[in-house]
Amino acid sequence: MALKCGIIGITNIGKTTIFNCISNTRAEASNFAFSASKSNIGMISVPDDRLEKINSIIKSEKVTAATVDIVDIPGLTKGSSRGEGIGNKFLNDIQQCDALIHVVRCFDDDQLPHIEGSVNPVRDKEIVDLELQIKDLEMVERRIERTEKIAKSGDKVAKKELDILRVYKDHFEDFKPARTVALSDDEKNFIDDLLLLSSKPVIYVCNVDDASAISGNTYVEDFKKSVENEEAEVLIIAGKLESDIAELDDEEDRSVFLEDAGLKEPGVNKMIMSAYKLLNLQSFFTAGKQEVRAWTIRKGMSAPAAAGTIHSDLERGFIRAEVMSFTDFFTLGSEQAVKDAGKFRVEGKNYVVQEGDLLHIRFNV
């Protein structure tokens, strides 16, 4: 699925290091502000231990995880909305993302100078938020100018849209993001095409030093207090430590490294799963001798639409889906055992695929 999650933040806070931990594409990290000339685009594999459990029964030739696109957007700074630093180009890249991972710096490092002269994650977040809101306000004001002319002709739809735009304008002028505006979903849909930057759902990641990987530090505590009313998830990741772990090819070496650091799993795994949830995604599985694979779909997707993520022919010629849950399959140990237990189902075009379904699509084209 063409869904993108963007990594944003002020310049020189370790975004690219974290991107390199999770992406199949490696980007160059630098100690110099504005050293990047373009956004880095990669693909992340969604960690899911159910794949290996399915394969322990199927014994397939290949195991393939679900994926989501990830975009490392070069650091912003004060005035980005007016072209300062790298400027507007990367604000446009943010516009094309479906959700955001906002990284803040929560570590001291004399070798990595801070663009603002000191480490303060609360201030850094406010700088980025303001730049996004300024850009959103500009877009809304331009839309108001166009819509006012139409509304004056008596167009009722234009009048309704104008009222909604003015609510957003007032909201931005109070230094608040679009995601917190007090409007219904139907009202928000009036201006969906604007792709407002501050409307994107967000996860916050506190990038800490190695010693703070487990419980954080005072920077993290201060930041959590500053966002406690946002109902957003705040994760703690030691970017440099995670980067060192990601460089190890041997899984056993990674486990030893994690254990020495006091971690049960890489923090970036939690971040990936949180992003998956934030994008309102879920996984279903296909399993055969050639491949066991997880597929990414939006929650609420019908069986034909889910089949279309595998191949368009499967959606076009969809007849039915043969369905069993991962839990039933793994617990009972085989497809035949699932059938014998009466838990194997045949579903039609109206079936809504559930998290963890194993599907076999019957089709004819």
C-alpha positions as MATLAB code, in Angstrom:
seq = 'MALKCGIIGITNIGKTTIFNCISNTRAEASNFAFSASKSNIGMISVPDDRLEKINSIIKSEKVTAATVDIVDIPGLTKGSSRGEGIGNKFLNDIQQCDALIHVVRCFDDDQLPHIEGSVNPVRDKEIVDLELQIKDLEMVERRIERTEKIAKSGDKVAKKELDILRVYKDHFEDFKPARTVALSDDEKNFIDDLLLLSSKPVIYVCNVDDASAISGNTYVEDFKKSVENEEAEVLIIAGKLESDIAELDDEEDRSVFLEDAGLKEPGVNKMIMSAYKLLNLQSFFTAGKQEVRAWTIRKGMSAPAAAGTIHSDLERGFIRAEVMSFTDFFTLGSEQAVKDAGKFRVEGKNYVVQEGDLLHIRFNV';
ca = [
       0.000    0.000    0.000;
       1.263    3.478   -0.814;
       1.167    4.740    2.762;
       3.961    6.945    4.053;
       5.089    7.760    7.569;
       7.390   10.778    7.802;
      10.156   11.351   10.353;
      10.332   15.051   11.239;
      12.098   17.274   13.740;
      14.422   20.213   14.102;
      17.808   19.858   12.413;
      20.637   17.861   14.083;
      18.591   15.738   16.485;
      19.316   12.233   15.149;
      16.407   11.620   12.763;
      18.556   10.072   10.062;
      20.263    7.771   12.577;
      16.844    6.439   13.591;
      15.772    6.202    9.940;
      18.818    4.043    9.240;
      17.860    1.702   12.090;
      14.534    0.777   10.533;
      14.813    1.338    6.784;
      16.107   -0.933    4.053;
      17.779    2.200    2.641;
      20.801    3.771    4.330;
      21.115    7.562    4.414;
      24.168    9.619    5.329;
      24.020   11.131    8.815;
      25.945   14.357    9.446;
      26.885   16.656   12.319;
      26.255   19.685   10.129;
      22.911   21.475    9.977;
      21.125   21.537    6.591;
      23.613   19.061    5.076;
      20.781   17.074    3.448;
      19.467   18.272    0.102;
      16.520   15.884   -0.202;
      14.260   13.607    1.815;
      15.348    9.984    2.163;
      12.700    7.399    1.247;
      12.891    3.811    2.433;
      10.761    0.838    3.328;
      10.395   -0.680    6.780;
       9.538   -4.273    7.546;
       6.900   -4.602   10.244;
       8.181   -6.968   12.983;
       5.716   -9.841   13.502;
       6.675  -13.079   15.258;
       3.481  -14.715   13.920;
       5.198  -15.148   10.550;
       7.789  -17.550   11.928;
       5.109  -19.369   13.915;
       3.087  -19.902   10.740;
       6.219  -21.011    8.920;
       7.054  -23.525   11.655;
       3.965  -25.390   10.417;
       4.024  -24.558    6.692;
       7.825  -24.809    6.237;
       7.833  -22.449    3.290;
      10.765  -21.510    1.047;
      10.432  -17.815    1.912;
       9.063  -15.568    4.689;
       8.138  -11.960    3.864;
       7.054   -9.305    6.365;
       4.491   -6.562    5.804;
       5.985   -3.198    4.845;
       5.302    0.537    5.136;
       7.109    3.387    3.375;
       9.141    5.703    5.610;
      10.398    9.195    4.718;
      13.290   10.887    6.530;
      12.562   14.586    6.051;
      15.623   16.845    6.579;
      15.567   18.946    9.722;
      13.486   22.071    9.976;
      14.337   25.294   11.777;
      12.820   28.661   12.575;
      11.555   30.247    9.385;
      11.277   27.025    7.358;
       7.782   28.068    6.288;
       9.365   31.195    4.760;
      12.189   29.281    3.085;
      14.824   29.497    5.853;
      17.313   26.632    6.095;
      16.137   24.088    3.553;
      12.670   25.590    3.669;
       9.416   24.981    1.878;
      10.458   21.962   -0.192;
      10.446   19.697    2.825;
       7.218   21.111    4.180;
       5.732   19.893    0.894;
       7.236   16.444    1.540;
       5.501   16.374    4.932;
       2.232   17.164    3.167;
       2.451   13.863    1.272;
       2.826   11.762    4.453;
      -0.092   10.011    6.158;
       1.362   10.173    9.697;
       4.391   11.669   11.424;
       7.104   10.482   13.790;
       8.316   13.665   15.499;
      11.810   13.123   16.923;
      13.125   15.405   19.673;
      16.667   15.514   21.017;
      17.003   14.457   24.647;
      20.764   13.993   24.929;
      23.877   16.129   25.379;
      26.776   15.829   22.930;
      29.479   18.467   22.530;
      30.404   16.927   19.161;
      26.897   17.523   17.829;
      26.106   21.227   18.218;
      22.470   22.217   18.641;
      21.174   24.752   16.123;
      19.513   26.713   18.972;
      22.593   26.598   21.211;
      21.156   24.308   23.899;
      19.219   21.064   24.314;
      15.541   21.745   24.969;
      13.093   19.236   23.405;
      10.009   21.228   24.456;
      11.251   24.319   22.643;
      12.336   22.276   19.602;
       8.876   20.729   19.265;
       7.259   24.161   19.512;
       9.519   25.472   16.723;
       8.519   22.656   14.362;
       4.837   22.901   15.325;
       4.828   26.641   14.645;
       6.387   26.222   11.205;
       3.757   23.636   10.258;
       0.950   25.835   11.558;
       2.242   28.907    9.702;
       2.277   26.959    6.456;
      -1.242   25.646    7.179;
      -2.480   29.164    7.946;
      -1.131   30.391    4.602;
      -2.966   27.618    2.755;
      -6.215   28.285    4.617;
      -6.046   32.040    4.024;
      -5.539   31.513    0.280;
      -8.506   29.131    0.238;
     -10.642   31.660    2.136;
      -9.934   34.303   -0.522;
     -11.119   31.982   -3.299;
     -14.113   30.631   -1.378;
     -15.384   34.086   -0.358;
     -15.937   34.995   -4.007;
     -18.008   31.852   -4.590;
     -19.953   32.255   -1.329;
     -20.998   35.792   -2.299;
     -22.896   34.323   -5.252;
     -25.138   32.468   -2.779;
     -23.500   29.036   -3.067;
     -24.540   27.187    0.124;
     -21.701   24.655   -0.035;
     -19.158   27.467   -0.366;
     -20.700   29.267    2.625;
     -20.402   26.108    4.719;
     -16.794   25.629    3.641;
     -16.021   29.258    4.416;
     -17.323   28.858    7.969;
     -15.104   25.797    8.434;
     -12.048   27.550    7.001;
     -12.520   30.454    9.414;
     -12.607   28.003   12.337;
      -9.248   26.644   11.195;
      -7.862   30.164   10.740;
      -8.773   31.135   14.302;
      -7.337   27.833   15.547;
      -3.968   28.426   13.876;
      -3.839   32.006   15.101;
      -4.146   30.579   18.632;
      -1.015   28.473   17.878;
      -2.882   25.158   17.832;
      -2.446   22.275   15.349;
      -5.185   21.250   12.907;
      -5.499   17.803   14.513;
      -7.042   19.385   17.647;
      -9.680   21.537   15.913;
     -13.191   21.072   17.320;
     -14.972   19.972   14.135;
     -16.755   16.780   13.083;
     -15.193   14.399   10.581;
     -17.773   15.450    8.000;
     -16.794   19.095    8.475;
     -13.088   18.299    8.220;
     -13.764   16.469    4.955;
     -14.681   19.789    3.330;
     -10.993   20.719    3.163;
      -9.339   17.294    3.052;
      -7.688   18.235   -0.223;
      -5.587   20.887    1.527;
      -3.569   18.121    3.230;
      -2.889   20.325    6.242;
       0.523   19.591    7.758;
      -0.538   19.851   11.383;
      -3.541   17.564   10.831;
      -1.316   14.472   10.563;
      -1.514   12.010   13.471;
       1.788   12.024   15.372;
       4.038    9.887   17.576;
       6.790   11.552   19.575;
      10.198    9.889   19.871;
      12.652   11.073   22.511;
      16.148   10.359   21.153;
      18.291    9.725   24.250;
      21.850    8.712   25.133;
      22.717    5.042   25.750;
      22.489    5.360   29.542;
      18.909    6.669   29.287;
      17.628    3.962   26.915;
      15.446    2.232   29.525;
      13.960    4.916   31.760;
      14.763    8.191   30.008;
      16.104   11.328   31.686;
      15.041   14.787   32.829;
      14.718   15.973   29.219;
      12.242   13.163   28.581;
      10.302   13.892   31.775;
       9.955   17.568   30.861;
       8.857   16.697   27.337;
       6.242   14.181   28.473;
       4.715   16.804   30.769;
       4.524   19.276   27.880;
       2.483   16.910   25.668;
       0.369   15.129   28.286;
      -2.816   16.793   26.985;
      -2.246   15.728   23.378;
      -3.134   12.040   23.853;
      -0.109   11.170   21.691;
       2.275    8.300   22.323;
       5.783    9.189   23.539;
       8.535    6.619   22.961;
      12.114    6.541   24.230;
      14.794    5.410   21.763;
      18.592    5.565   22.098;
      19.290    6.260   18.440;
      23.059    5.686   18.521;
      22.666    2.437   20.467;
      19.926    1.223   18.137;
      22.113    2.106   15.162;
      24.956   -0.037   16.517;
      22.541   -2.948   17.034;
      21.125   -2.580   13.522;
      24.636   -2.871   12.082;
      24.992   -6.415   13.471;
      24.123   -9.146   10.980;
      23.987  -12.027   13.453;
      20.684  -12.303   15.344;
      22.407  -13.855   18.372;
      24.869  -10.938   18.545;
      21.930   -8.539   18.462;
      20.270  -10.393   21.346;
      23.460  -10.204   23.434;
      23.824   -6.492   22.654;
      20.206   -5.861   23.675;
      20.588   -7.850   26.883;
      23.739   -5.918   27.818;
      21.792   -2.685   27.298;
      18.910   -3.970   29.450;
      16.459   -4.054   26.547;
      14.091   -6.885   25.611;
      13.742   -5.739   22.003;
      14.960   -2.844   19.855;
      13.085    0.347   20.699;
      12.600    1.001   17.003;
      10.406   -2.124   16.832;
       7.965   -0.422   19.200;
       8.147    2.690   17.055;
       7.321    0.722   13.890;
       4.341   -0.965   15.535;
       3.130    2.375   16.914;
       3.379    3.905   13.433;
       1.457    0.929   12.026;
      -1.290    1.538   14.567;
      -1.244    5.286   13.959;
      -1.808    4.707   10.243;
      -4.851    2.555   11.128;
      -3.252   -0.501    9.539;
      -3.436   -4.205   10.177;
      -1.954   -7.388    8.698;
      -3.377  -10.509    7.125;
      -1.402  -13.537    5.986;
      -1.092  -15.824    3.016;
       0.728  -19.112    3.445;
       1.964  -21.760    1.029;
       5.016  -23.839    0.228;
       6.584  -21.029   -1.805;
       6.012  -18.174    0.638;
       4.543  -17.167    3.986;
       3.744  -13.482    3.775;
       2.131  -10.670    5.758;
       0.172   -8.053    3.826;
      -0.613   -4.483    4.892;
      -4.184   -3.176    4.671;
      -6.257   -0.469    6.303;
      -8.623   -1.602    9.056;
     -12.148   -2.124    7.768;
     -11.074   -3.266    4.293;
     -13.268   -5.827    2.511;
     -11.958   -9.196    1.353;
     -11.914   -8.226   -2.381;
     -10.018   -4.999   -1.617;
      -7.560   -6.903    0.578;
      -7.094   -9.422   -2.232;
      -6.265   -6.493   -4.506;
      -3.191   -5.698   -2.414;
      -1.817   -9.072   -3.521;
      -2.719   -8.597   -7.192;
      -5.370   -6.595   -9.026;
      -6.626   -9.760  -10.768;
      -7.596  -11.231   -7.389;
      -9.833   -8.258   -6.644;
     -11.293   -8.100  -10.152;
     -12.134  -11.802  -10.281;
     -12.843  -12.342   -6.579;
     -15.181  -15.271   -5.856;
     -14.658  -16.024   -2.166;
     -12.077  -16.056    0.616;
     -11.240  -19.119    2.653;
     -10.451  -17.827    6.133;
      -8.950  -19.011    9.402;
      -7.462  -16.991   12.224;
      -3.768  -17.121   13.055;
      -4.605  -18.140   16.629;
      -6.709  -21.109   15.525;
      -4.165  -22.224   12.930;
      -1.163  -22.041   15.253;
      -2.961  -23.490   18.273;
      -4.511  -26.403   16.378;
      -1.449  -26.991   14.196;
      -2.854  -27.421   10.682;
      -5.538  -26.305    8.257;
      -7.235  -29.691    8.511;
      -7.362  -29.418   12.302;
      -8.989  -25.986   11.965;
     -11.584  -27.489    9.619;
     -12.206  -30.397   11.982;
     -12.791  -27.928   14.807;
     -15.392  -26.077   12.714;
     -13.336  -22.860   12.679;
     -12.567  -22.746    8.957;
     -14.809  -20.245    7.150;
     -15.758  -19.344    3.599;
     -16.505  -15.632    3.247;
     -17.925  -13.550    0.400;
     -17.424  -10.060   -1.000;
     -18.845   -8.268    2.038;
     -16.478   -9.868    4.540;
     -14.326   -7.359    6.450;
     -10.827   -8.775    6.909;
      -9.724   -9.060   10.545;
      -6.270   -8.635   12.066;
      -4.315  -11.884   11.776;
      -6.583  -13.611    9.255;
      -5.006  -16.281    7.060;
      -6.632  -15.968    3.649;
      -6.773  -18.120    0.552;
      -8.434  -16.188   -2.261;
     -10.512  -17.994   -4.878;
     -10.876  -15.966   -8.079;
     -11.553  -16.214  -11.799;
     -10.547  -13.775  -14.540;
];
